């Protein structure tokens, strides 16, 4: 394991990020609130995605949200620290709209 990977792992442990995120399980709404605590709009949209049945997994330094219909067009990367919170939230909503089943989501 490289030095950067060790530091990332230590940072995750210090931040209180649960085991569920490191063992391939989707994150919960409570974990989403902790991860995106500084990005209110992104946090709101990620929590709404989870409520709508989407699954969010940690993948390296970032997270990825997968549509419940398993369509590849609707999955998207979710940044932990978006440069522009509002634009990132809108991008997540746009990814949701590409889902062929048009799952319910708070707008």
Order of alpha helices (4+ residues) and beta strands (2+ residues): alpha-alpha-alpha-alpha-beta-beta-beta-alpha
